[in-house]
């Protein structure tokens, strides 16, 4: 969540930047500032009453030692009344803190001051392109190619689980495994520690990364726990409630997991194919870094994701998201969009975000700096990359109408054969 003290000190600027997300947060910000002012007033009152009570309690002992029984009883009654006052103030304080916390959990991160202002993805800013000379067009969608090559059974998934589930078959299943290995090998060779994490997490972990309460409708719930929407959730929460040594930063994790999303807000979009699934495969990248280096770490994170697309020699572009398109927990995001020939456009395959201290404040993930002061870390995450979408992009970009040419990086896994027919 955002820093309420920063909001108080910079209310006008914070309101302007948050309202650039295309929703008006003015009343929410006024509410939290007023509640925080009341919280501090109540806290001060409680501390003052407790201080007076402690003095009076000591006075009772002194009066009893001096055999002033009557005065001691009078002071005891005052102390008893103070206990009632403290209890009432504590109750009010807890209620105010709850109201403040609940409201803050629905307020998104403050956009970076240099972020493009815009309403939706049409206002995103293109940063660079790669592989324009490799751009092709044709009319065969990736799901038709996958079916022709018997790589995916699009009917078995709905039969087993419902819409937007699929079954990879034979070589299709192997391709998913091969892609995951290529991605993990690249990232672990470049400083990321591979982790194999649970795909079910508790609500605290979901709150930590900002997935709850705002996006509960998008999550699959299992009892009191949740299926992960991305490995960002368990990886980032590995250091919840910890104070890290500054010398250990940055911490870099990668993980291959299956991920789960209800896609509640995407009805009617990408109902065919492998783009928008309820269960999907992804290699995730997470960084826990020193605040002073997070901007540079974001640029490096984007490069790590770009390297994957370059390994597969796929045309793509990098765009910086505008204020109206950036995610809830992010203060700055770059998307990588890979070329889909049949759709004649670029589609998102990775989103790389700097969340600043937004998640760290939820998780109480801190570090001790060189001066021994305890501060919040910054957290970053990105897809490195979405495997199902990469698979789909390979199908469309390497299809010649009759056969699928295997990307060079994949050929060693298939006895160096050139094609799949």
C-alpha positions as a Python dict, from the first residue, in 0.01 Angstrom:
ca = {
    (1, 'X'): (0, 0, 0),
    (2, 'X'): (101, 364, -37),
    (3, 'X'): (278, 554, 240),
    (4, 'X'): (12, 751, 428),
    (5, 'X'): (274, 990, 569),
    (6, 'X'): (392, 1069, 216),
    (7, 'X'): (30, 1125, 113),
    (8, 'X'): (-21, 1369, 400),
    (9, 'X'): (290, 1567, 313),
    (10, 'X'): (222, 1570, -62),
    (11, 'X'): (-156, 1547, -87),
    (12, 'X'): (-196, 1775, -389),
    (13, 'X'): (77, 1603, -592),
    (14, 'X'): (-34, 1250, -495),
    (15, 'X'): (-396, 1332, -586),
    (16, 'X'): (-289, 1462, -927),
    (17, 'X'): (-75, 1158, -1006),
    (18, 'X'): (-326, 899, -881),
    (19, 'X'): (-613, 1067, -1066),
    (20, 'X'): (-412, 1030, -1385),
    (21, 'X'): (-494, 656, -1360),
    (22, 'X'): (-838, 755, -1500),
    (23, 'X'): (-1021, 707, -1169),
    (24, 'X'): (-1088, 989, -924),
    (25, 'X'): (-918, 910, -592),
    (26, 'X'): (-966, 1258, -442),
    (27, 'X'): (-1228, 1155, -183),
    (28, 'X'): (-1037, 837, -95),
    (29, 'X'): (-720, 1035, -28),
    (30, 'X'): (-902, 1295, 181),
    (31, 'X'): (-1062, 1009, 375),
    (32, 'X'): (-731, 838, 457),
    (33, 'X'): (-563, 1167, 553),
    (34, 'X'): (-851, 1252, 789),
    (35, 'X'): (-851, 902, 937),
    (36, 'X'): (-474, 913, 985),
    (37, 'X'): (-503, 1251, 1160),
    (38, 'X'): (-768, 1103, 1390),
    (39, 'X'): (-551, 794, 1444),
    (40, 'X'): (-260, 1007, 1560),
    (41, 'X'): (-486, 1213, 1787),
    (42, 'X'): (-627, 900, 1950),
    (43, 'X'): (-281, 750, 1983),
    (44, 'X'): (-159, 1065, 2156),
    (45, 'X'): (-458, 1061, 2393),
    (46, 'X'): (-401, 695, 2480),
    (47, 'X'): (-33, 756, 2550),
    (48, 'X'): (-112, 1059, 2767),
    (49, 'X'): (-371, 870, 2973),
    (50, 'X'): (-137, 571, 3011),
    (51, 'X'): (142, 802, 3122),
    (52, 'X'): (-85, 964, 3385),
    (53, 'X'): (-208, 623, 3495),
    (54, 'X'): (149, 500, 3549),
    (55, 'X'): (227, 805, 3761),
    (56, 'X'): (-88, 752, 3968),
    (57, 'X'): (-14, 381, 4011),
    (58, 'X'): (322, 472, 4158),
    (59, 'X'): (147, 727, 4380),
    (60, 'X'): (-82, 456, 4517),
    (61, 'X'): (217, 257, 4633),
    (62, 'X'): (372, 561, 4797),
    (63, 'X'): (45, 650, 4976),
    (64, 'X'): (8, 296, 5108),
    (65, 'X'): (365, 298, 5237),
    (66, 'X'): (279, 622, 5420),
    (67, 'X'): (-44, 466, 5559),
    (68, 'X'): (-263, 711, 5364),
    (69, 'X'): (-528, 448, 5298),
    (70, 'X'): (-811, 687, 5214),
    (71, 'X'): (-613, 888, 4960),
    (72, 'X'): (-477, 567, 4812),
    (73, 'X'): (-832, 439, 4754),
    (74, 'X'): (-929, 766, 4587),
    (75, 'X'): (-631, 744, 4353),
    (76, 'X'): (-713, 376, 4283),
    (77, 'X'): (-1060, 482, 4170),
    (78, 'X'): (-908, 737, 3936),
    (79, 'X'): (-676, 467, 3800),
    (80, 'X'): (-977, 238, 3746),
    (81, 'X'): (-1155, 516, 3556),
    (82, 'X'): (-841, 567, 3347),
    (83, 'X'): (-843, 197, 3257),
    (84, 'X'): (-1197, 239, 3127),
    (85, 'X'): (-1090, 547, 2929),
    (86, 'X'): (-788, 361, 2786),
    (87, 'X'): (-1009, 69, 2686),
    (88, 'X'): (-1253, 301, 2510),
    (89, 'X'): (-974, 491, 2332),
    (90, 'X'): (-806, 164, 2227),
    (91, 'X'): (-1135, 45, 2082),
    (92, 'X'): (-1177, 369, 1887),
    (93, 'X'): (-815, 350, 1772),
    (94, 'X'): (-853, -7, 1642),
    (95, 'X'): (-1168, 89, 1454),
    (96, 'X'): (-1000, 392, 1294),
    (97, 'X'): (-692, 184, 1202),
    (98, 'X'): (-917, -79, 1044),
    (99, 'X'): (-1104, 181, 838),
    (100, 'X'): (-775, 340, 732),
    (101, 'X'): (-618, 7, 639),
    (102, 'X'): (-924, -110, 445),
    (103, 'X'): (-934, 207, 237),
    (104, 'X'): (-558, 207, 171),
    (105, 'X'): (-575, -148, 37),
    (106, 'X'): (-798, -30, -248),
    (107, 'X'): (-579, 266, -346),
    (108, 'X'): (-320, 174, -615),
    (109, 'X'): (44, 265, -627),
    (110, 'X'): (136, 622, -717),
    (111, 'X'): (248, 640, -1083),
    (112, 'X'): (606, 739, -1153),
    (113, 'X'): (626, 1116, -1209),
    (114, 'X'): (767, 1058, -1561),
    (115, 'X'): (506, 803, -1668),
    (116, 'X'): (313, 887, -1986),
    (117, 'X'): (-36, 1021, -1909),
    (118, 'X'): (-311, 828, -2083),
    (119, 'X'): (-640, 642, -2066),
    (120, 'X'): (-566, 293, -2199),
    (121, 'X'): (-317, 89, -2403),
    (122, 'X'): (-366, 319, -2703),
    (123, 'X'): (-173, 583, -2508),
    (124, 'X'): (126, 361, -2428),
    (125, 'X'): (459, 482, -2565),
    (126, 'X'): (665, 260, -2792),
    (127, 'X'): (1028, 250, -2675),
    (128, 'X'): (1195, 21, -2932),
    (129, 'X'): (1145, -267, -3174),
    (130, 'X'): (1340, -579, -3260),
    (131, 'X'): (1325, -804, -3566),
    (132, 'X'): (1116, -590, -3799),
    (133, 'X'): (1289, -765, -4089),
    (134, 'X'): (1135, -1093, -3966),
    (135, 'X'): (775, -970, -3968),
    (136, 'X'): (544, -1187, -4180),
    (137, 'X'): (167, -1210, -4230),
    (138, 'X'): (-64, -1502, -4299),
    (139, 'X'): (-419, -1610, -4226),
    (140, 'X'): (-363, -1924, -4016),
    (141, 'X'): (-420, -1871, -3642),
    (142, 'X'): (-200, -2051, -3394),
    (143, 'X'): (-484, -2275, -3271),
    (144, 'X'): (-533, -2415, -3621),
    (145, 'X'): (-160, -2482, -3653),
    (146, 'X'): (-151, -2649, -3310),
    (147, 'X'): (-446, -2870, -3407),
    (148, 'X'): (-300, -2965, -3748),
    (149, 'X'): (29, -3068, -3584),
    (150, 'X'): (-158, -3247, -3300),
    (151, 'X'): (23, -3039, -3037),
    (152, 'X'): (-285, -2925, -2846),
    (153, 'X'): (-624, -3083, -2781),
    (154, 'X'): (-858, -2785, -2751),
    (155, 'X'): (-1160, -3007, -2684),
    (156, 'X'): (-1012, -3213, -2400),
    (157, 'X'): (-955, -2907, -2178),
    (158, 'X'): (-1321, -2797, -2172),
    (159, 'X'): (-1426, -3162, -2133),
    (160, 'X'): (-1215, -3194, -1820),
    (161, 'X'): (-1235, -2848, -1669),
    (162, 'X'): (-1447, -2603, -1869),
    (163, 'X'): (-1378, -2319, -2109),
    (164, 'X'): (-1028, -2167, -2143),
    (165, 'X'): (-850, -2484, -2039),
    (166, 'X'): (-651, -2698, -2283),
    (167, 'X'): (-444, -3015, -2297),
    (168, 'X'): (-99, -3020, -2455),
    (169, 'X'): (-45, -3354, -2626),
    (170, 'X'): (263, -3545, -2737),
    (171, 'X'): (521, -3307, -2884),
    (172, 'X'): (310, -3012, -2767),
    (173, 'X'): (362, -3120, -2409),
    (174, 'X'): (732, -3161, -2477),
    (175, 'X'): (753, -2813, -2629),
    (176, 'X'): (614, -2660, -2308),
    (177, 'X'): (879, -2848, -2109),
    (178, 'X'): (1154, -2748, -2353),
    (179, 'X'): (1058, -2380, -2346),
    (180, 'X'): (1056, -2382, -1964),
    (181, 'X'): (1404, -2537, -1958),
    (182, 'X'): (1544, -2285, -2207),
    (183, 'X'): (1402, -1994, -2009),
    (184, 'X'): (1515, -2117, -1668),
    (185, 'X'): (1862, -2199, -1797),
    (186, 'X'): (1903, -1851, -1939),
    (187, 'X'): (1787, -1679, -1620),
    (188, 'X'): (1984, -1897, -1378),
    (189, 'X'): (2296, -1836, -1589),
    (190, 'X'): (2237, -1463, -1538),
    (191, 'X'): (2218, -1436, -1163),
    (192, 'X'): (1866, -1555, -1080),
    (193, 'X'): (1818, -1827, -819),
    (194, 'X'): (1569, -2089, -933),
    (195, 'X'): (1292, -2169, -686),
    (196, 'X'): (1016, -2429, -699),
    (197, 'X'): (726, -2279, -504),
    (198, 'X'): (374, -2378, -397),
    (199, 'X'): (90, -2286, -630),
    (200, 'X'): (-145, -2245, -332),
    (201, 'X'): (-81, -1952, -98),
    (202, 'X'): (-252, -1793, 202),
    (203, 'X'): (-441, -1465, 198),
    (204, 'X'): (-152, -1278, 364),
    (205, 'X'): (67, -1355, 64),
    (206, 'X'): (-203, -1233, -176),
    (207, 'X'): (-245, -915, 28),
    (208, 'X'): (130, -871, 30),
    (209, 'X'): (159, -835, -346),
    (210, 'X'): (-164, -635, -382),
    (211, 'X'): (-375, -912, -540),
    (212, 'X'): (-620, -886, -250),
    (213, 'X'): (-866, -741, -184),
    (214, 'X'): (-891, -554, -516),
    (215, 'X'): (-871, -858, -748),
    (216, 'X'): (-1035, -1132, -547),
    (217, 'X'): (-1286, -1196, -827),
    (218, 'X'): (-997, -1288, -1058),
    (219, 'X'): (-853, -1542, -812),
    (220, 'X'): (-933, -1909, -770),
    (221, 'X'): (-1006, -1973, -403),
    (222, 'X'): (-947, -2308, -234),
    (223, 'X'): (-1096, -2294, 115),
    (224, 'X'): (-912, -2010, 287),
    (225, 'X'): (-625, -2022, 37),
    (226, 'X'): (-570, -1914, -323),
    (227, 'X'): (-423, -2060, -640),
    (228, 'X'): (-144, -1826, -748),
    (229, 'X'): (-212, -1586, -1038),
    (230, 'X'): (165, -1577, -1093),
    (231, 'X'): (478, -1695, -913),
    (232, 'X'): (533, -1329, -822),
    (233, 'X'): (313, -1393, -517),
    (234, 'X'): (514, -1670, -345),
    (235, 'X'): (852, -1543, -466),
    (236, 'X'): (804, -1187, -342),
    (237, 'X'): (661, -1308, -10),
    (238, 'X'): (961, -1529, 65),
    (239, 'X'): (1101, -1239, 268),
    (240, 'X'): (781, -1111, 427),
    (241, 'X'): (835, -981, 781),
    (242, 'X'): (1213, -996, 743),
    (243, 'X'): (1492, -743, 783),
    (244, 'X'): (1755, -821, 519),
    (245, 'X'): (2124, -745, 517),
    (246, 'X'): (2197, -462, 274),
    (247, 'X'): (2492, -657, 134),
    (248, 'X'): (2256, -934, 18),
    (249, 'X'): (2068, -699, -215),
    (250, 'X'): (1968, -738, -490),
    (251, 'X'): (1798, -1075, -447),
    (252, 'X'): (1689, -1228, -778),
    (253, 'X'): (1450, -1523, -811),
    (254, 'X'): (1303, -1715, -1102),
    (255, 'X'): (1043, -1990, -1103),
    (256, 'X'): (844, -2199, -1349),
    (257, 'X'): (487, -2254, -1233),
    (258, 'X'): (139, -2310, -1352),
    (259, 'X'): (-72, -2002, -1282),
    (260, 'X'): (-445, -1952, -1242),
    (261, 'X'): (-678, -1661, -1317),
    (262, 'X'): (-1055, -1640, -1342),
    (263, 'X'): (-1018, -1366, -1607),
    (264, 'X'): (-1339, -1216, -1466),
    (265, 'X'): (-1297, -893, -1659),
    (266, 'X'): (-1215, -1043, -1998),
    (267, 'X'): (-1544, -1196, -2108),
    (268, 'X'): (-1551, -1244, -2485),
    (269, 'X'): (-1181, -1168, -2534),
    (270, 'X'): (-943, -1427, -2681),
    (271, 'X'): (-1183, -1714, -2624),
    (272, 'X'): (-993, -1921, -2879),
    (273, 'X'): (-638, -2038, -2865),
    (274, 'X'): (-359, -2006, -2609),
    (275, 'X'): (-354, -1633, -2532),
    (276, 'X'): (-596, -1600, -2242),
    (277, 'X'): (-631, -1915, -2033),
    (278, 'X'): (-759, -1988, -1684),
    (279, 'X'): (-458, -2215, -1625),
    (280, 'X'): (-133, -2114, -1789),
    (281, 'X'): (242, -2167, -1771),
    (282, 'X'): (494, -1898, -1694),
    (283, 'X'): (852, -1839, -1592),
    (284, 'X'): (851, -1548, -1350),
    (285, 'X'): (1129, -1308, -1252),
    (286, 'X'): (1133, -1129, -914),
    (287, 'X'): (1384, -884, -774),
    (288, 'X'): (1415, -748, -419),
    (289, 'X'): (1647, -449, -436),
    (290, 'X'): (1786, -136, -271),
    (291, 'X'): (1555, 163, -337),
    (292, 'X'): (1836, 362, -498),
    (293, 'X'): (1892, 97, -766),
    (294, 'X'): (1534, -2, -852),
    (295, 'X'): (1510, 214, -1166),
    (296, 'X'): (1823, 55, -1311),
    (297, 'X'): (1710, -289, -1198),
    (298, 'X'): (1387, -242, -1394),
    (299, 'X'): (1578, -169, -1713),
    (300, 'X'): (1790, -481, -1655),
    (301, 'X'): (1475, -685, -1589),
    (302, 'X'): (1330, -578, -1923),
    (303, 'X'): (1651, -682, -2095),
    (304, 'X'): (1632, -1024, -1930),
    (305, 'X'): (1285, -1073, -2078),
    (306, 'X'): (1390, -931, -2416),
    (307, 'X'): (1681, -1175, -2435),
    (308, 'X'): (1433, -1463, -2436),
    (309, 'X'): (1247, -1328, -2738),
    (310, 'X'): (1577, -1263, -2915),
    (311, 'X'): (1686, -1622, -2845),
    (312, 'X'): (1374, -1738, -3027),
    (313, 'X'): (1431, -1474, -3298),
    (314, 'X'): (1080, -1336, -3269),
    (315, 'X'): (982, -982, -3372),
    (316, 'X'): (869, -777, -3074),
    (317, 'X'): (843, -428, -2938),
    (318, 'X'): (882, -268, -2594),
    (319, 'X'): (623, -16, -2475),
    (320, 'X'): (607, 194, -2161),
    (321, 'X'): (262, 181, -2007),
    (322, 'X'): (65, 501, -1952),
    (323, 'X'): (-104, 592, -1625),
    (324, 'X'): (-438, 450, -1738),
    (325, 'X'): (-295, 108, -1825),
    (326, 'X'): (-41, 43, -1550),
    (327, 'X'): (-112, -231, -1295),
    (328, 'X'): (-245, -175, -943),
    (329, 'X'): (83, -237, -756),
    (330, 'X'): (318, -83, -1012),
    (331, 'X'): (465, 264, -1028),
    (332, 'X'): (631, 199, -1365),
    (333, 'X'): (584, -80, -1620),
    (334, 'X'): (722, -187, -1955),
    (335, 'X'): (536, -443, -2166),
    (336, 'X'): (701, -666, -2424),
    (337, 'X'): (469, -737, -2716),
    (338, 'X'): (550, -1016, -2959),
    (339, 'X'): (434, -1020, -3323),
    (340, 'X'): (137, -1240, -3419),
    (341, 'X'): (120, -1271, -3802),
    (342, 'X'): (-242, -1389, -3821),
    (343, 'X'): (-365, -1101, -3606),
    (344, 'X'): (-130, -858, -3781),
    (345, 'X'): (-33, -697, -3451),
    (346, 'X'): (185, -717, -3142),
    (347, 'X'): (45, -891, -2833),
    (348, 'X'): (170, -873, -2474),
    (349, 'X'): (399, -1156, -2368),
    (350, 'X'): (574, -1000, -2069),
    (351, 'X'): (502, -721, -1826),
    (352, 'X'): (796, -587, -1621),
    (353, 'X'): (715, -364, -1326),
    (354, 'X'): (884, -164, -1052),
    (355, 'X'): (651, -163, -751),
    (356, 'X'): (873, 59, -539),
    (357, 'X'): (800, 5, -169),
    (358, 'X'): (428, -57, -229),
    (359, 'X'): (443, -435, -178),
    (360, 'X'): (726, -416, 75),
    (361, 'X'): (508, -203, 303),
    (362, 'X'): (234, -470, 290),
    (363, 'X'): (483, -747, 363),
    (364, 'X'): (706, -557, 608),
    (365, 'X'): (1011, -653, 401),
    (366, 'X'): (1296, -428, 508),
    (367, 'X'): (1673, -399, 508),
    (368, 'X'): (1939, -232, 719),
    (369, 'X'): (2135, 28, 526),
    (370, 'X'): (2504, 111, 575),
    (371, 'X'): (2414, 346, 860),
    (372, 'X'): (2214, 80, 1040),
    (373, 'X'): (1879, 241, 959),
    (374, 'X'): (1587, 10, 875),
    (375, 'X'): (1417, 89, 544),
    (376, 'X'): (1171, -74, 306),
    (377, 'X'): (1310, -260, 5),
    (378, 'X'): (1180, -211, -349),
    (379, 'X'): (1028, -507, -533),
    (380, 'X'): (1018, -576, -907),
    (381, 'X'): (859, -851, -1110),
    (382, 'X'): (824, -956, -1471),
    (383, 'X'): (737, -1247, -1695),
    (384, 'X'): (1043, -1413, -1830),
    (385, 'X'): (822, -1505, -2022),
    (386, 'X'): (462, -1633, -2058),
    (387, 'X'): (514, -1982, -2202),
    (388, 'X'): (173, -2042, -2364),
    (389, 'X'): (192, -1710, -2547),
    (390, 'X'): (549, -1781, -2652),
    (391, 'X'): (437, -2121, -2783),
    (392, 'X'): (156, -1952, -2978),
    (393, 'X'): (395, -1690, -3120),
    (394, 'X'): (637, -1962, -3232),
    (395, 'X'): (354, -2145, -3409),
    (396, 'X'): (247, -1840, -3606),
    (397, 'X'): (593, -1697, -3681),
    (398, 'X'): (756, -2028, -3781),
    (399, 'X'): (465, -2171, -3986),
    (400, 'X'): (515, -2188, -4363),
    (401, 'X'): (171, -2323, -4449),
    (402, 'X'): (267, -2690, -4434),
    (403, 'X'): (520, -2738, -4158),
    (404, 'X'): (663, -2570, -3851),
    (405, 'X'): (1030, -2477, -3860),
    (406, 'X'): (1183, -2527, -3518),
    (407, 'X'): (1364, -2222, -3372),
    (408, 'X'): (1739, -2278, -3357),
    (409, 'X'): (1743, -2265, -2978),
    (410, 'X'): (1495, -2557, -2964),
    (411, 'X'): (1655, -2790, -3219),
    (412, 'X'): (1899, -2961, -2978),
    (413, 'X'): (1599, -3085, -2781),
    (414, 'X'): (1457, -3249, -3096),
    (415, 'X'): (1765, -3430, -3225),
    (416, 'X'): (1846, -3123, -3438),
    (417, 'X'): (1556, -3189, -3673),
    (418, 'X'): (1445, -2890, -3881),
    (419, 'X'): (1067, -2920, -3888),
    (420, 'X'): (753, -3050, -3726),
    (421, 'X'): (493, -3170, -3979),
}
